[in-house]
């Protein structure tokens, strides 16, 4: 499914991390894929409220939890800058889809990083 929301489709997910060689592009590409799939799910499922949105963002966060091992295997990690950039991406998704009252911490509450 292609993302229909133009702003989201053009959003530079994890852009700051791509600029830093500490973060391997192939792992970042997987992270970007997680965020794009989250957007696809939002567009397909049309969550009616924050509770429904958080179900989707928590599932995507769990995928990032699993991705941490790939960062470590590549000699990197989800550290402070990465945590903030990933969190900002989740926040941008929520804002783009009209969930302006979303709690930034609750969006990624299931994180282990």
Beta strands, then each sheet from edge to edge (+ up, - down):
end
